[in-house]
Amino acid sequence: MSKQNKEIDNYHVSYLVIFICYWFYIIKINLIINSVFNFSNVFN
């Protein structure tokens, strides 16, 4: 039973890590898109 609980905990931890990485990835992509968009506006 404790082994099963540990596997469930590991699953939740890995899911949380994936979610955090995904969130940072989206923020990073948004920043890059915004900076590129602002950069193109400077030339227009």
Secondary structure as UniProt FT lines:
FT   HELIX           2..43
//
